[in-house]
Amino acid sequence: MNLSKSQTNVLDISSPYISRLARIERVARVTEKERLFNLSIEDGKTLGHLPGQFIMLSIPGFGEAPISISSPPDKGNRFEICVRAAGNLTNALHNLTKGDRLWIRGPYGKGFPVQDIVGKDLLFIAGGIGLVPMRSLIKTVLDERSSYGRMNLFYGVKSPDEILFKDELLQWGKAGNINIQITTDKPHPEWKGHTGVVTTLLPPLKIDETKTAAIVVGPPVMYKYVILSLGDKRIAGHDIYLSLERRMKCGLGKCGHCQINSIYVCQEGPVFRLSDIRYLREAI
Amino acid sequence: MKYRFLLKKGIAVLIAGLLKEFKVYGPVKKDGFPMYGNITAPGDLNLLHSPTHISPKQHLFPQRETLLRFSSGEYPAVEPVVEAEEQALFGVHPCDIHAIKLLDRVFAYGTADVNYLKRREKTIIIGSNCIPDKYCFCKGVNTMTVESGFDLFLHNIGTGFLVESGTQKGKKLLLKYTKTRKANKGEVKKLSQIQNQKKEMFVASINADASTLPLIYSGSYNSPVWERIGSICYGCGSCNLVCPTCYCFDVRDDIKLNLKEGERYRVWDGCMLEDFAKVAGGHNFRKTRGERLRHRFNRKFQYQVDKFGGLFCVGCGRCSRTCLVNINIAEVTNELIEESNKRP
């Protein structure tokens, strides 16, 4: 500690805003806008997260923001985040390199209920950087591949240069573990694949609606259309999981920014079953 | 008998006593407005009868509050900061005591907020009765009187004060700094007369039973009222500022010029401000002022009620009093009540 106790008026209680130091072990360019950071927590203890949870990340002087965890649960002290440079903090983060340190607290929120989807066919629908939190879940279920049925990943991006984790997608697909289809919103000279919004991939898909769980993560505008398409497939709201993005400042159910009616997304979400929020005004 | 009688001049002695132990805040007149201010001498206090423009929440949940101090460099460190000193809030009206009771629940809920709770623990509350102005409608939301949440409560009955002790702490302070005697029957009767008179003084009202308001608000989501008041609202957030139960905040960093030390602090934020629900990707979940007003009003009458119990509107009328375009929360609520009465 550089700061002397006498400078502050500290009482012997714990503040929920205290953070842990994490060291950047590796930075990888994912696309023009996103970087993948491999972090190790300096106290050596595990983050102890579930897929779909998030941390509050900060660089002193640049503030704090909620960032979803992109790696599967790990017993060690390592984890990964994939961040788009979109504001003060995330731009500052992109300027950091291996060996630099930042502060984290968490994990926060409710993640994907992994045990509830065991044995089911999984339909992943991701839009844009929605693949970031979904990657944690995909890697988790791929580690226990035999515990699940068929797996499909439908991934929509604005343009081909925005595709995240290209190598990993190829690898997951090649291993025959998961059927992956990627679509771009608009035609692009270098893109030979499917074109159209992500819902255009769904009609030909044959599913057994009695044993399928759908996991949907994407930008706010995507949800209502995907939900309609999943309705066409007769998947029950109970089997559809969504991760909702909201502004967050505390992660503790106090600051009010993530509130949807009486629900604080940082506490009761970000992952929800559709059946729990279908009629929640302003949720979708 | 639960009331003790205190002579008028006893208030100054009580204040002088409290000043020995506490930082004292109470109602004062500032630029002609009733406000909460620092009391440094008994003479500063102006036990006003009408509500203060800004609520006493600022002394429990300050507009700006440091949460952490940090230093960067070779050995980065963070240190929690909890600033709390012994303080007395003097002359708090029943509506504001109800509001503090709600904030106590909010900040203790889930992950306890140590900054608030430590401050609360070191705070004594001395309530006093009031006279409603044309914006007050506490009678309509059942907050005209208060049974708990204060250490002492002073009822002005003209000839002096009837003092009610809410806690042992309050009782001890009363004993230590004042000379009181048992209130006599006539004085207690006078108090109930005053309270009955007060009931007749309200201009604003709520035209339905308070317990039905959450349901009325729930059914009014698509009411044309929201768009109409949204079209005149400036989105200035004054209502958030003065509300005794608005507690949303932003968390920010300040760094010193040496770029090595700084602090993380929270400041009041307001759901009426445009970027309150806007995410990094640019999507704003409550883009229009009508949507934001609906959210704010529902927080008072429905959302927080579901979460914490008790209406979060305590009827102080501050938001109506301060609104630049005269959006009046009681009138809006009555309009929704009327609409809902017309629904089959």
Contacts between the chains, C-beta under 8 A, distances in Angstrom:
chain1	res1	chain2	res2	distance
A	1	B	75	7.8
A	1	B	77	4.7
A	1	B	79	6.6
A	2	B	71	4.2
A	2	B	73	7.4
A	2	B	75	6.1
A	2	B	77	5.4
A	2	B	261	7.7
A	3	B	69	5.7
A	3	B	71	5.9
A	3	B	77	6.2
A	3	B	79	5.1
A	3	B	261	7.5
A	7	B	69	7.1
A	8	B	69	5.9
A	8	B	79	5.9
A	8	B	81	5.2
A	9	B	81	6.7
A	9	B	82	6.8
A	9	B	83	5.2
A	9	B	84	7.7
A	10	B	79	6.6
A	10	B	80	6.3
A	10	B	81	6.6
A	10	B	82	6.5
A	11	B	82	5.1
A	11	B	84	7.4
A	11	B	114	7.9
A	11	B	118	6.1
A	13	B	82	6.7
A	13	B	114	5.0
A	13	B	118	6.8
A	14	B	80	7.3
A	14	B	114	7.0
A	15	B	67	6.6
A	15	B	68	7.1
A	15	B	80	3.4
A	15	B	81	7.7
A	15	B	82	6.7
A	15	B	114	5.3
A	15	B	115	7.2
A	16	B	111	4.9
A	16	B	112	7.6
A	16	B	113	7.3
A	16	B	114	7.2
A	17	B	67	4.6
A	17	B	68	5.4
A	17	B	80	6.6
A	17	B	251	7.9
A	17	B	264	6.7
A	18	B	68	7.2
A	18	B	78	6.2
A	18	B	80	5.4
A	19	B	68	7.9
A	19	B	78	5.7
A	21	B	76	6.2
A	58	B	253	7.6
A	58	B	264	7.5
A	60	B	70	4.3
A	60	B	71	7.8
A	60	B	72	5.2
A	60	B	76	7.2
A	60	B	78	7.7
A	60	B	253	6.3
A	60	B	255	6.8
A	60	B	262	5.8
A	60	B	264	7.6
A	61	B	72	7.4
A	61	B	253	5.2
A	61	B	254	8.0
A	61	B	255	3.7
A	61	B	259	7.0
A	61	B	262	5.4
A	62	B	253	6.4
A	63	B	251	7.2
A	63	B	252	6.0
A	63	B	253	4.8
A	63	B	264	7.9
A	64	B	251	5.8
A	64	B	253	7.7
A	64	B	264	7.2
A	65	B	280	7.5
A	84	B	280	7.8
A	86	B	280	4.3
A	86	B	281	6.9
A	87	B	280	5.4
A	90	B	280	7.3
A	101	B	76	5.8
A	103	B	70	7.8
A	103	B	76	7.7
A	103	B	78	6.5
A	219	B	281	6.2
A	219	B	283	7.0
A	220	B	279	7.6
A	220	B	281	7.8
A	220	B	283	4.6
A	220	B	285	7.3
A	221	B	283	7.3
A	245	B	279	5.5
A	245	B	281	7.3
A	245	B	283	7.7
A	246	B	277	7.2
A	246	B	279	6.5
A	246	B	285	6.9
A	247	B	276	7.4
A	247	B	277	5.8
A	247	B	278	6.2
A	247	B	279	5.2
A	247	B	285	7.9
A	249	B	249	6.8
A	249	B	250	5.6
A	249	B	251	4.7
A	249	B	266	7.9
A	249	B	269	7.6
A	250	B	249	7.5
A	250	B	251	6.2
A	250	B	266	7.9
A	252	B	110	6.7
A	252	B	111	4.5
A	252	B	113	7.4
A	253	B	109	7.1
A	253	B	110	4.8
A	253	B	111	6.9
A	254	B	106	7.2
A	254	B	107	7.1
A	254	B	110	8.0
A	254	B	111	7.9
A	254	B	113	6.1
A	254	B	247	7.3
A	254	B	249	7.5
A	255	B	248	5.9
A	255	B	249	5.1
A	255	B	250	7.2
A	255	B	251	6.9
A	255	B	266	7.7
A	255	B	269	7.2
A	256	B	247	7.2
A	256	B	248	3.2
A	256	B	249	7.5
A	256	B	269	7.2
A	256	B	271	6.4
A	256	B	276	8.0
A	257	B	248	7.0
A	257	B	269	7.4
A	257	B	276	6.4
A	257	B	277	6.5
A	259	B	295	7.8
A	259	B	299	7.7
A	259	B	303	7.1
A	260	B	285	7.8
A	261	B	298	7.2
A	261	B	302	7.8
A	261	B	303	5.2
A	261	B	306	7.9
A	262	B	302	7.4
A	262	B	303	4.2
A	262	B	304	7.1
A	262	B	306	3.9
A	262	B	307	5.0
A	267	B	110	6.4
A	281	B	221	5.9
A	282	B	285	6.4
A	282	B	286	7.4
A	282	B	291	8.0
A	282	B	295	7.9
